[in-house]
């Protein structure tokens, strides 16, 4: 085996010198260090070795791996340095025109920061999702109209553009189990006709808490606290029944209108309330499908419309300006 390792190092050192592009670097890395490499074949022998041999070969394998890795990096660095000699000239005047954060990014950060402060993990999930995570694992029936071409952008590769951030709940349950507190902000897509309040690309924040003895009063507490921080004022919330296949019972959470303080105005259509966030207790089927025992644990989840929240906070009347790339609009949000 020692002989084989020696040959391996020799040929890797020769080949490392031929690295000229990023692709060369990635190829050589996968050839010598990837799952199908000779080295990982040789490492498979470890499990049949005596403990003395293991003590000898274990550290040796690790050392070879590290050495090869730094060898490849070294040659790749040489290439990069040759390509772009970046010099720093401190006398060049600074360009004062800096960009600023997008209003939805600002709100997303505010919301996830508040949740992070009370112990939520901040996670991300893919925007290109499978039908399983977007629908099936969320208890959405096989023939539910939401799966239809009308609402969902299906991709040629059989995946879809996620229609909500709820699939991140499922991924989190599978990965971390219970108890768990998580949130995830991001883009979501639906095949909507555009008008002042509908976009095909919008943003949500998903939140989920699973533990023993969780009830809907926990949702109310968390949402009130979060909205107080985002709007810098106390807001009232109320729940109305709402249906989503992945929660039972399900609710629509309204908050008192932040514009008129609940007295009634144009924004809240004179009701004093604004529909903000669907939520509910996670359906036992959903817990079960992701390997959590619904007899032992319960949980709540919410899906807050970030785009709507940004519009409320910044009093934006037309949703279309948000994704328009219009700098005159975006430059007003002077947050970095
Ligand atoms: N995912 C739902 C939607 O976008 C919202 C939701 C999230 C409802 C979590 C209940 C619980 O329509």
Boltz pocket constraint, residues with backbone or C-beta under 6 A from the ligand:
constraints:
  - pocket:
      binder: B
      contacts: [[A, 163], [A, 164], [A, 165], [A, 166], [A, 207], [A, 244], [A, 247], [A, 250], [A, 251], [A, 278], [A, 279], [A, 280], [A, 301], [A, 302], [A, 303], [A, 304]]
      max_distance: 6.0
